[in-house]
Amino acid sequence: MGDFFYTFFIVPITNVLVLFYYALYSLHIPYALGFAIIALTAFIRILLYPLMSAQIKASSKMQKIAPHVANLKEKHKGDQKKQQEEMMKLYKEHGVNPAAGCLPTLIQLPVIISLYNVLNSTVSARSVASIDKINNILYFPFLKIDKIWDTSFFGLGLFETPSKMLTHAPFVLILPVVAGLSQLVLSKMMMLEHASIQPKKDDFQSAFQSQSLIIFPLMIGFFSYTLPVGLSLYWITLNIFGILQQYLLVGVGSLGVWINKTKNLWMRNQ
């Protein structure tokens, strides 16, 4: 399984990253490696667009019928068989496939994990030996890296962690903050507007949704603070494309509630 994962995911993604790097480097674009990371992440996200779209649409449908599902569970809580029958009727009536959102996620997961692993090893490649390891898996001779590449990005080392850079580059905190906030915006958009204004049911799903809305962005912010800068670029780019896709497919979701509250608060203070 490890060899399959390495051969069909790690190696191709590494080749595409080096291709982007050489394209940018040949155009004399500064900080080519950093921009190559952004370009690769955007490229992967665009390739996954159809799968992500299917997942987003399936999730949106499931959220829309969630109140009906809750009512059915309450109505038939003593009869598991009847409950399942009524839920299947509900799914059929609304054209919902409960498993539709799972398959795209399963397909995306190895790609995203591979992308993360490639970037993690790439930003750490600052010696001849580590560059040689990359060269050994490149498909074409013209992709071979003939010197140690520049791992700086606007004064920051792509291999350095923000937690260790505060004394000489305090502005680096912008990266984990943006990573965390962009994840918060994306998470809020993934919730439908009615979900944020409805009374919450005392069940696992509601509790998990409420907690993950806060915990997941904090985790992304923490990881971006403790892991190399190059991975922060990955998270931020991934989130920005996720926000755009979410907006194009289903709109702002329950983020609209926050926006309206902010507008009302601002108007009161005028």
HELIX and SHEET records of a PDB file:
HELIX    1   1 GLY A    2  PHE A    5  1                                   4    
HELIX    2   2 TYR A    6  ILE A   10  3                                   5    
HELIX    3   3 VAL A   11  SER A   26  1                                  16    
HELIX    4   4 ALA A   32  LEU A   47  1                                  16    
HELIX    5   5 TYR A   49  LYS A   64  1                                  16    
HELIX    6   6 ALA A   66  LYS A   75  1                                  10    
HELIX    7   7 GLN A   80  GLU A   93  1                                  14    
HELIX    8   8 CYS A  102  THR A  122  1                                  21    
HELIX    9   9 VAL A  128  ASN A  135  1                                   8    
HELIX   10  10 PRO A  141  LEU A  143  5                                   3    
HELIX   11  11 PRO A  162  LYS A  164  5                                   3    
HELIX   12  12 PRO A  170  LEU A  173  5                                   4    
HELIX   13  13 ILE A  174  MET A  189  1                                  16    
HELIX   14  14 GLU A  193  ILE A  197  1                                   5    
HELIX   15  15 PHE A  204  THR A  226  1                                  23    
HELIX   16  16 VAL A  229  VAL A  250  1                                  22    
HELIX   17  17 LEU A  255  ARG A  268  1                                  14    
SHEET    1   A 2 SER A 152  PHE A 153  0                                        
SHEET    2   A 2 LEU A 156  GLY A 157 -1                                        
END                                                                             
